Amino acid sequence: MELYKNQNLTIYNTLSGDKETFTPIHEGNIGMYVCGPTVYSNVHLGNVRTFMSFDVIFRYLQHLGYKVRYVRNITDAGHLTDDGDVDNDRFVKQSRLEKLEPMEIVQKYTVDFHKVLDTFNFLPPTIEPTATGHILEQIELTQKLIDTGFAYESNGSVYFDVFAYNQKGMNYGELSNRNIEELFANTRDLDGQSEKKNPQDFALWKNASPAHIMRWNSPWGEGFPGWHLECTAMSTKYLGETFDIHGGGMDLKFPHHECEVAQGKACNGHSPVNFWMHTNMLTMNGLRMSKSTGNYILPMELVTGENTFFEKPFQPNIVRFCFLQAHYRSVLDISNDAMLASEKGYSRLMESYKLIPMLKASNVSTLDIAAWKQSCYDAMNDDFNTPILIAQLFEGARYINLVNDGKESLTADAIQLLQNTISSFLFDVLGISNEATSGNSNTTEKLSGVVEMLIGMRNEARANKNFALSDQIRDQLLALGIQLKDGKEGTSFTF
């Protein structure tokens, strides 16, 4: 169903610094590229926050009826922390530390990455290409940049010429709002200490030293690709010279994404991306997460409770719910109190949702469910505002409780619309795993039967004025997460 025809989606574009009405290049189809992990270590919570934001964006675009080609790469080669020192290749450094081959490191942490994302109910991307699987395309792009005068070879390495790029009327720095001309004026190059013409130039291809393990043949000798080139090569191959959305963490805006803009423009003569999107950072207890300071936790440690920051384990749904209560462009701070509050709010929302099948239909509706439904779309259409959407879902929960308490009324059609809308946005768009359907249905039925039996025993105890036993049954069920609710029609329960 092409819902997008009736919705006005706006997205904040980093390139312009404004929210813009989104119109895809090809009607009904969207190309989206998100910079994936560098798989030399365990994926960290900040990465999970970024990928979760784009998972929700992917889900919502699909919900609107778009056909989305979502490309998220795996960086498994060439990630230098310093273009001037090949020994700063992250894979080579980690392989030495763990005494493993570089591709063993890649496999180990790629498996970890997928395991973590599966835990938090991520949809897989449409295509997940690797840097090592696209060496040929990167070599071809490098040669094209040399041929067009935007790159030069030096001692077996190839660098992008930022000064030449700017001289030809383009603006290196436009994405991150940096004045590169000032950087040129204030930087003094030390002759003989660099292969680069200018310190701002970045590596497209690096000559491999004799000790460098990851190496491929090229027209300039044995070497390996620079980090920035892979994304231009893969996004162009799978999405075309210009595509709709490119995303990543704000830490990638400069230099990585700035370099992608330059490479795309230099190769094809026009901007490679219409909308640039960047997620903000994640902090813990108000401080930046960092291994060096000890203010650091792995995603699975949050789920298992094997850490010293949180008083208990938190289910993946709770973590996801917590993360999505902050807008993707806002700083997200997690703490023990924030997680406990999210757990409480999530439980309250789910308890209300499970009441829907028990609501009694009326001949008239005193609540405007259609208007409330549109408010959910309005939230997501405003730059994917998940905190506002969650607030609207709580408003839907309030409606459920009002109808359940007999204070408001809904027709059967309105009840169905309410249920479908909450289900669509909570499970399909926000990606919360539906615990009512994800488990074994036979087991759920058996558990319901046991609870019904205990309710019968409790009713008998109340009839016999054995209130101590009646309260004991209620309290012990509550301790197990099963809440009883007494009403005019009898006792109901929710898990």
N, C-alpha and C positions, 0 to 999 in steps of 0.2 A: 504493500500500500504506500503510495507516494505522499506521505504526510508533509514532506518538505515544501510542497506547493502551497500549503496553507500556513506555513510558519515563516517568520522573519528572523533568521539567525544572524547574530552579530558576533564577531570575533575580534579580540584585541590583537592588533598586528604590531609586533615589535618594531618592524621596519618604519611604520608611519607614526607609531606612538599613540594611536587612536583605535577605538572600536570601529570596525567597518562592517557593512552588510556583506555577508558571505554569498558569493555566487560562484559555483564551480566552473572550471574551464569548459568542461563537457557536461551538459545537462544530465542530471541523474547519476553522475559518476564522479568520484573523488579519488585523487591520488594523495596519499599522506605518507611522509617519511619521518621516522623518529630515530634519532641516534641511540643505538643500543649500547650494551655494556662492553667494557674492555675486560675480557675474561682472564685476568691474571690473579684474581683474588675473589673472595666471597662477595656477592652483591650486598650493598649496604642499604640501610633504611631510606636514605635520601634517594637512591636509585629507585627503590620500590615506590616511593611517593611520586616520582616523575612518571614512571611507567604506568602507575595506577591512574594518574590523571589522563594520560592518553588512551588507556584502556576504556575509560568512561567516555571520552570523546569519540572513540571508535564505535563504542556501543550505541551512543546517542545518534550518530550519523546514520548507522545502520537502522536504528529504530525509526528514523525519519523516512526511511525507504531508499536512501542512497546506496548504490553499489560502491563499496570502498575497497580500494587496493591499499592495504596498510603494509608498508615495508619498514621493518626494524632490523638493523644490521647487527652482526656480531663482529666486534673488532678483535681479531686474533693475530694481528701482526702490525708492526710499524708504529706503535703508540710511543713516541719519544716524549720524554719530559723536557728535553732540551734539544733543539735541532742541531746544535753544535757538538753534541757528544753522543755517539752511537751506543756507548755503554749505558746510557740512560733508557734503553729500550726496556719497557716494563716486563715483557715476557722473558727476556734474557736474564734480567736481574732475579725474577722469581724462580726461574728454572735452576739458577745457581743456589738460591736459598734452600729450595726443596729437593735439590739433587734429582731433578726430573728433566726429561726432554721438554722443550717448549710446547710441543703439541700435546704432551701429557698434561701440562698445566692448562692449556686451552680446553681440553676435554673435561678435566676435573671441574673447572669452574663454570663451564657451559652447562654441565649437568646440574650443578648447584643452582645456577640462575633459573633454569626451567623448573626445578623442584620448588623453589621459593615462590615463583609466580603462579604455579599450579596451586600451591597452598592457599594463596589469596584470590583464587578463582579468576585469574586473568584469561581472556580470550587470546589464542595464539594469533600473531600477525598473519597476513596473507602470504607474505614472503619474508624469509629470514636469511638473507645472504651473508656470507662471510668475506672478510677482506682477502684472505688467502685464496678464496675461490674466484677472485676477480683481479688477479695480478695482471693478466693480459690487457684488460680494459684500462687499468691504471697506467700501464706503460704507453698505451695508445694515446691517452689523454695528455700525458707528459710530453710526448713527441709533438702533439698538436700545439701545445702551449709554447714549445720551443720554436716551432715553425712559424707561429704568428707573432713572435717577438715578445711574448709575455714571460718567458722562462729562459734560463741559461744553464749550461753544464759547467761544473767546476770540480776537478779532481775526481771524476766518476760519480759525483752527486749532481742533482738538478734542483734549482731553486726558482721559485716564483718571484719575478721582479716587480715588487710593489711600486717602486718609483716609476717604472715604465708604464705600469697600469694606470697610475694617476695622471701621468703625462698625456695619456691617450684619452683623457676626458672622463675617466671613471673615478670613483671615490672609494678607496679602501678605508673603511672606518664608518661607512654610512649606517650599518646595522647597529653597531655599538656606540654610535655618536662620538667617535674619537677623531681628533684632528691630526691626521697622519702627517700633514705638511709641517705642523709644529714639532712633531716627533723627529722628522728628518732634520729640521733646523737645530734641534737641541741635542742631537746624537752625534758624537764624534767616533767614527769608525777607526779602529786601531789596525793600521796596515800590517799585513802579514799574520794576523791572529785569527782570521776568519776566511772561509771559502766564499762567503757571501759578499755581494757588492754593497749591500746595506743591511744593518742589523734587523730591519723589519721584514726582510725577505724570509720566506718559509720553505721548508723542504718538500719537494714533490717526490724525490727519489734519493735515497742515501746509499753511498758506497759502503759496502760491508767490509769491516776490518777482518783480518784472518781469524780472529777469535769469535766473530759473530756467527751464531749457529743458523739463524733464519735468513736465507739468501736465495735470490732468484737471478737468472740471466736476464740481461737487458742490453739495449744498444750502448749503454754507458759503462758496462761491466757488471759484475755480480753485486747485487745490493738488495734493497727492500724498500717498499713504498713509504712515503710520509703519511702521517695519521690523517691529515685533512683530505687527501685525495680520494680515499676509498669511498667516502659518502657521495662525492660528486659523481664518481664512476658508477656506483650502484643505483643512486637515485635517477640518474639519466637513463641508465639501461632499462629500469623497470617502470619508471613513471614519465619519462620524456624530458625534453630540454627545459620545459616549464611545467610545474605541477602546482597543486593547490595549497598544501599545508606541509610545513617542515617544523618539527618540534624537538625539544630537548630541554635539559636543565639550564637555568640562567648562567651557570658556570661555563657553558659551552658557547655562549654568545660571542665572546672573544677569547682566544683567536679562532676557535674551530669554525663556528658558523660564518664569521667574517671572511675567513679564507674560502669557504664554500661559495659565498656570494661572488667573490673575486674570480674563482676558478670557473664558475658557471658563466659569468658575463664575458670573461676572456675567451672562453671556448666557443660560445654561441652568440655573443653580441647582445644578449638581453638577460634580464633578471631570471634566475632559475626557479624562484618560488614566489607565489602571490601572498601567502600569509605565513609569517614566522611567529611561532608560539613558544614561550619559555615559562617553565614552572619555577616557582621560588624555592627557597631552601627549607630544610627541615632542621629544627633544633630540639634539644632535649633538656628539660629543666631550665629553659631560658638561655642555654649556652650552645655554641656551635658543637656539633658532634665531631669528635676527633680521637683517633687512636692515641695520639701523643699525649693528650690531656687525661685520658681514661674515661672521658664522657662519651662513651661509645657502646653500642649494642647491635648485634646482628638480628635480622628479621626473625629468624627461627628461635632465638633466645627470648624474644618477646612473647612468642606463642607457647614455648615450653616452660617459661618461668625461670629458666636457668640464668639468672642475672641478679645483680644487687640493687637495681634501680626501681624495680616494680615488685609490689608485695605478693603478686599472684600471676599465674599464666593468663593470657587473654586469647580467646578464640580468634581465628583469622577474620571472621565476620565483624568482630568488635574492633579490630585494628583497622579494617577497611572503613567501617562506619566512622571511626574517629578521624581518619585521614581526610575523608570527604566532607567533613564539617568545616573545613577551611577551603577557601577558593584557591585554585591552582596557582594564581599569581600572588598569593599572600604567603607570608612565612607561616609554617606550621610548627607549633611547639607541642611536643608530647611530654607528659609527666604522669606520675602515678595517679594524681587526682584527675587529670584529663581522661585517662583510660577508664577509671572507675565511673566517671560521669557518662562517658560514651556507652559503657556497658549497661548502666541504668537506663539511659535513654533508648538504647537499642531494644532492651527487654520490654520496655513500656510500649514501644511501637509495634513489636511483634505480638505482644499479648492482645493489643487492640485488633491487629490484622486477623488473628485467629478467631476473633468473635464474629467476623462477618457472616459465616455460614449460619450462625444462630440468630441473626437479626430477623425480626418479623416485618414483612412487607406491609405497607399501608396503601390506601387508595390515592393518597396525595403525598407530595414531597414538600417539606418545609425548608429544605436546604438545596441550594443551587449547585449540584454536583458538576454540571457542565462548566460553569464558570470557574469552580475550583480546579477542575482538570486543566483548563487553559492556563491557570496560574502556574501549574507545574511546568507546562511547556514554556511559559514566559521566563521562568527562572533559568532553564537550560538554554533558551534562545539568547539570553543575555550573557554571552561569553562563558557558557557552560557553568553557571553559578550553582554548584552542588549544595552549598550551605543553605541557600534560599529554597532550593528544591526540597531538602530535608525538612526545613521549617514547614513547607506546605504539606509534606507527608504527615507531620505531626498534627497539622490542622485536620487532615483527613482522619487521623486516629481520634481526634476530639469529636468529629462527627459520628464516628462509630460508637463511641461511648455514650454520646447524647441519645442516639437512637436506641441503643441497648438499654438505657435507663428510662426510656419512654418519654424523654423530654423533647425529642424531635422525631419526625417521621420521614420515611423514604419509600418510594414505590419499588417494586421488584426490579424494574429496569434501572433505577437509580442505584440500588444496592449493587447490581451487577457492574455498572459503570464504575462505581467507587472501588470495587474489588479489582477490576481489570486495570484501572489506572494505577493503584498502589502497587499491584503485582508487576506491571510493566516498568514503572520507574524504579522500584526498589530492587527487583531481581534482574531485569533485563538491562536497564540503563546504569544504575549504580553498581551492579555486579555483586550484590549481596547474595550469597548462596542460600537458596530456599531450603531451610532445614526440614520443613514439613514434607518435602518431596525428595530430598537428596538421600535420605536414609532408606532402610529396607521397609517397604510399606507393610509387609506381613508382620514385622516386629512392632511397627507402630500400632497396628490393629490389636495385637495381643496386649500391648501396654495399655491401650485405651480400655480394653476389656477388664484388665486388672483394676484400673482406676474406677471404672463403673461399679465393680464389685465392692471396692472400699467405700465408695459413696453410699452404696446400699447398707453396708455395715454401720456407717456413720449415721445414716438416717434412722436405723433401728436403735442405735445407742441414744439418739436424741429423743426418740419416741419413749424410751424407757427412762428418760431423764438422767442418763449416764453421760453428763456433759464433759466429764474429765476424759473419757474415751473418745467422745466426738471431737474435742479439741485436739487430742493427741493425733488422731488420724489426719485432721486438717493440717496441723503444724508439721508433721513428718512428711506429708506430701509436698508442702511448701518448701521444706528443706531440700527436696529432690528437684525443685523447679517446677512443680505442678501446683497451680493455683486454683482453688475452688471458689466459686461465686454462687451464693444462694440468691435465688430470685423467686418471683411469683410462680414461675413454671417449673420450679425445682432447682437442682444444683447442676451447674455446668462447670467445666474445667478447661484450662489452657496449659499447654506444656511450656 
